[in-house]
């Protein structure tokens, strides 16, 4: 799996990558999260459309939250499974 699942990362407050799929959504447990780096210049809205955790969740009865964050100086989104 190209992404490392992480446990107990607090959900970041709402603020006003270069590998694409397969996404780890089926393997994620509630409270697990994954960081997905952004492509250079990619916006958070574009990333959410690219990785589509909400579409997967709706189809499979799961809920996800995303936040634009930085990890080791690299921008991207962190996706949490919330339900």
N, C-alpha and C positions, 0 to 999 in steps of 0.2 A: 504494500500500500504506500503511495507516495506521500501521504500526510500522516503526521504523528498526532494521535488522539491524546488529549491532556485532560486531567481531572481537576476539579475544584479551582478553576480560574474564575474570579469574580466577574460578573457581568458588568461591563463598562457603562458609564452614563452615556445617554444619547447626546451626540454632538451635531448643532445646526451648523496575477502572480504567475507568476509566470508558468505554472504547470496547470493544465486543464484536465478535468475529469480523468479517470472515474472518481467521483466524489465519495467520501466516506459516510454519507448519510445513513445507509443501512446498518453500519457497524457502530454508530454512536449511541451511547446510553445517555439517559437524562443526567444533566450536569456536566457532561463531557463537552469539550470545545476543540476547535481546530483553527489554526491560523493559515490563511491563504494569501500569499503575497500578490500585490497588484502588478500589472504590467506597467511599464514606465508611462506616466501621465494618465493612467486609468482612474476614473472617478469612482466613488463609492457606489453610486447608482448603477454605473456600468458593470461593476463587479457583482452586485446583487443579481443583476439580470443574467450574468454569465454563469454564476455558480448555482442559482435557482434552488436554494434550500426550502423556500416557502412552497414552491410548486411540488417538490417531493413530499414535504410534510402534509400538504393538503390531500394528496393522493394516498398516503400511507398512514394517516391518523396521527401524525407527529407534529410538534411545534418547534420552531427554531427562532433564534434572535440573532441579529448581526450588528456589529459595531465596527466602525472604521478605526483602526488602531495602528500602532507601530510596534514592531518586534525587531530588536537589534538594529534600530535605525531604518528599517524597511517598512513602507506603508502597505496596508492590506486590510482585509476584514477578518475578524474572528467570528466564527459561527458557533453558537451554543445550542445544544438540544435542550429545550425547556419542558417538553412534555412527550 
